[in-house]
Amino acid sequence: MLFKKYLAIAPGIILTFVLYTLSQGLNNIIGIELLGYDKSPISTAMIAILMGIVLGNIFQMREGFLLGIDFTQKYILKLGIICLGIQLKPFEFLKFGSIAIPLIIVCIISVLIVVKLLIKKLKISTRMAYLISIGSTVCGTTAIMATAPVIKANKSEVAYAIANITVFGIISMLIYPYFANIYFNGDPLFVGLFLGTAIHETSQVAAAGLIYDQQFNSPETLNIATITKLIRNTFLVIMIPLFAYLYNRNTTKNKNYSILNIFPYFVLGFIAMIVFRNTGDQIFLSESLGQIWKDTVSNIKDSAKIFLSMAMAAIGLSTNLKDIKVMGYKPFIVGFIAMITVGLVSIITMQLFTNLY
């Protein structure tokens, strides 16, 4: 019986893996061969969802694929999010944490307030607003994908929010390095903090930091931007349960509602992976074991990217463009204002901190 169940979901899972493989190959061709980067600044997951959307809207998915596609969205997605925890090294964050953490908190709160005001004016769905908010303030596509299941967002809302974050993330990735250099007079600390807080995706932050490094010869800026972004990513652990509670509290009629009923327990796996990483870093210090540990960490990081890209492909395959069209342009207005807000708040907050200290 169990074998039949696995057999039923296999075609859909294999299809998403094939799309991931194609996306990775296309990503390497565009980012490395054509653009000349050592590491592509383009997200494989972004290409995967675009390919999925194209195929899903050209061809009608057969029943034999739908079960596996649905399984990938629900479970392989969560497995990928858990594996993401392996890349976080909180002990490295202490150097910049005293500045970065307050800055990130202010940015998150500011965007949440602005989006809350906008949804009343523009009348977009609460689920869409939450997805755009967490995508803009925490870690882009990953945050959207992690939040969607706990607020019961539908596939079209997820795809729209991801498209929203992708468009404005790419715009900021290309513009902000040059703007930050002018505005902050080339100060690597402030430029790095700005890039790490104002750009959505981790890959986009890394690309912006790399652009800055190559244009203005500042590897320190790339390091600060990356560390700031990884600190920002850890807020996923707080924001997902918070959004889950706020959304379900407002939609349930049960006065005895508890966060335990909707708590996304895969977040605990994410935290456990962070602990696992840092414990391993402390234990495996010898050269022989150290290399094995580094390989293990690298393999888990690669697995996270594969699982998340497969989930993105699955979302794309099950997305109907007609449903997105029905949503209209208003969520994109929210996304644009969220991008501007997080950038302005980042600048203003850093100026305040500079004046205080």
N, C-alpha and C positions, 0 to 999 in steps of 0.2 A: 504493500500500500504506500509506504514511504517512498519506495523507489519510483512508483508511478507519479507521485507528486513532484519529485525532482525532475523526472523525465518531461513532465508537462511544462515546467518553467524553463527548461534548458534552452529551447530555441530563442526565446526572447532575450535571455541573458547573453547568449552567444552573439546575437545581433547587436546588442549594445556594446559588447567588447570589440566587435569588428568595427563599429563606428568610432570607438575610441582609438583603435589602431590607425585607422585612416586619418583621423583628426590629428594624431601625433605626427604622422608622416607629413601631412600638409603644413602643420605648424612649423616643423623643422625646415621645410622647403622655403616657406615665407620668411620666417624669423632669422634663420641662420644663413641659408643659401642666398636669398634675395636681399635681405636687409643687412646682412653681414655681422650680426651679433654672435657672440660665443654661446649665449643662451637666449632662446627666443623670448621677446617681451610679450608675446601674444599668448593668451590663455588657451590651452588645449581644450579645456572644458567649454569655453565660449564657442570654439569651432565645432565641438561635438553637438552642442544644442542647436546650432545653426544647420548642421547637416541633418540632424534628426528632424527638425521642423520641415526642411525641404522634402525629405523622403516621406515623412509622415503625411504631408499634404498632397504629394503627388500620387502616392500609392495608399490603398486601403489596407490597413494592418489586419492580417488574418487572426482568427481566434487563437491559433496555436502560438502566436507571438505575444499576444496581449498579456497573458498570465506572467510570463517572464519579465516583460517590460514593467508591469505593475510591481512585481517583486523587487526589481532593481531600484525603482523609485522609493520604495518603502524601507527596504532592509539593507541593500548594498550601499545606499546613500548614508545611512546611519553608521555603517561599518567604516565608511570613508571618513566621516566626521570624527569618529573615535580615533582612527589612525592619525589624524591631523595633530593630535596632542603630542605626538612624538617630536615635533619640530620646535616645541616651546621649551626654552631653557630659562626659567625665572631667575636663576642665580646670575645670569648675564645682564639682567634688566636693572640691577640695583644702581648701576652707574648713572643711568638716565631716568630711572623710575620716578625720582622726586619731582622732576619737571614734567615728564611725559604723562604720568597717570592723572594728575589734576587737569592737564590740558585736554586729555582724551575725555574725561568725565564732563568737563564743561562743553565740549563739542557735542557729545551725545545728548546731553540735556537740552541744549539749544536747538538742535535739529528736531528732537521729539516735540518740543513746544511749537516750533514753526510748522511742522507737518500737521500737528493737531489742529492748529488754527486754519491751515489750508484746506483740510478735508471738509471743514464746515462750509467754507466758501465755495469750493469746487465740487463738493458732493461726490467724492469717490469712496469706494468701500473701505471699511476699517481694516480689513485684511490686506488690501493693497497698500494702504498707508503704512501699516506695520512692516510689510516686506521692504518697501522703499526706505523706510526709516532705518531699519537694522542693516540693510545693505549699504546705505550711505555712511553710517556711523561706525560700524564694526568691521566687517571683512567681506563686503561685496557679495558675490555670488554664493559663497559658502554659507554666509549668514542667512541669506534668503532661503537656500535649500534646507538649512537646519531648522529654520523657524516655521516654514510652510506646514509641516505635518502637525505641529502642536497648536496652530491656530486654524487648522482645517482649510487652508487656502487651496483653491482648485488649480488645475494644471495651467489654465490660461493666465491666471493671476501670477503664478510663479514665472511663466515664460515672459510675460510683460514686464514684471519687476526686474528680471535678469537682463532683458534687453535695455531697459531704462538705465540700470547701473552700468552696463557695459558701454553704452554710448557716452555717458557723461564721464565715466572713468577714463576712457581712452582720450577724450578731449583734455581732461585735466592732466593726464600723463604726458601729453605732448606740449602743453602750454606752461604748466607750473614750474618746471625746472628753470626756464628762462626768466619767468616772472619773479620767482623766488630769489634768483641771483641778483637781480636789479633791486628788488625791494629790501632784501636783508644784507645788501652790500657784500655778498659772498661769504657771510658768516656760516661755517659748516654746521654748527649746532642748530641755529634757527632754521636754516634751509632744510636740514635733515628732519627736524621736528615737524616742519610744515608739510613736507612731502609725505611723511609717515602718518599724519593725521587728516590731510585734506584729500587724499586720493583713495579710491574705494578698494580695489583688489590688491592682494599681496604681490601678485605678478606685475601689476601696473606700478606699484610703489618701487619695486625692484628695478623695473625698466626706467622709471623716472630718475631714480638714484644713479643708474648706470649712465643715462644720458647726461646727467649733471657731471658725473665723474669724468666722462670722456670729453665733455665740452670745456669744463673748468678745472680739470685735474684735481679732484677732491674726493679721494676714496673714503675719507672720514664721513663725508655727507651720506654716501651710500650705506655705510654701516649704521649710522644714527637713524636714517630713514627706515632701514630694515628692522632694527630692534624696536623702534617706536611702533611700527606696524604690527609686529608680533605681540607686543604688550597690548595693543588695541584688540588683537584677535582674541586674547584671553577673556575679554569682556563678553564674549559669546556665552560663557558659562553662566553669567549673571543675567544677560538680556533675554535668552530663550525662556527660562522659567518665568521671568517677569512678564514678558509678552504673553506667554501662555496663560498666566494667571489673570492678567488684565482683560484679555480678549474673552476668555471663557467666563469670567466673573460677570462681564457685561451682557453675555448672551444666554446665560443659564437662568432658570427660574428657581433653582434650588438655593434657598437662603443658607443652607449648611454647606455650601460649596467649599471645597478645600483644594489648595494647590497640589496636594498629594494625588488627587484624582487625575490630573493632567500633566504632572511633572514629567518632562522628557528624560527618562532614566538613562538614555544613551549619553547624556551629558556627564553622568558619573563615569562612564567609560572614557570619555574625553579627559576628565580630570585624572583618572587612574593612569592614563597613558603619559600625562605630564609627569606624574610622580615616578612612574616606571623609568622615563627618560633620565630624570635627574638623579634617581637612585643609582641607575646603571653608570652614569657619568662619574659618580663618586666611588663606585666599587671597582669597576674595571679600569684600573689605572696602569697596569703592566702593559708592555708593548704587544705581547702576543694576544692577550685577551682584549686589549684595547682595540686592535684591528678588527677582531671578530665583532665587538660591540658596535664599532663604527659601521660595519657592513650591515649589521642588524638594523640599526637606526635608518640607514640609507634605504634599505629594502622596504621598511614600513612606510617611510616617506613616499617612496615610489608607488606603493600599494594604495596609499590615500589618494594620490592623484589619479590613479587608474579607476578606483571605485567611484570617485566623484565625477570623473569624466563619463563613465558608463551611466551614472544616474542622470547626468545632464542630457546625454543622448536619449535616454528613456523619456525624459520630460519632453524633449523636442519631438520624438516620435508620436507622442500622444497629445500634442498641442494642435488645436484647430485654429488656423489664422483668422477664420471668420469670427471666432469668439473674441480674439484680441482686438479686431477692428471695431467690434461693438463697444469696447471699453473707451474708445475715443482718445483724444489727445491730452486730457486733463492730468492723468498720472505722470505724463512726461513733463508737464509744467511743474508738478510737485518735485520730481526728480531733479530738474534743473535748479529750482530754488534751494533744494536740499544741498546740492553740490556747492552753490554759491555761499550758503549759510555756513557750512562746515569750514570752508576756506576762510571766510571773514572772521568767524569766531576764533579760529586757530591763530590768525594774525593778531587780533585784538587781545586775546588772552596772553600770548607771548609778550606783547608790549607791556601789559599790566605787570606780568611777572618780572620783567626787566626793570621796571620802575620801582617795584617793591624791594627787589634785591640788588 
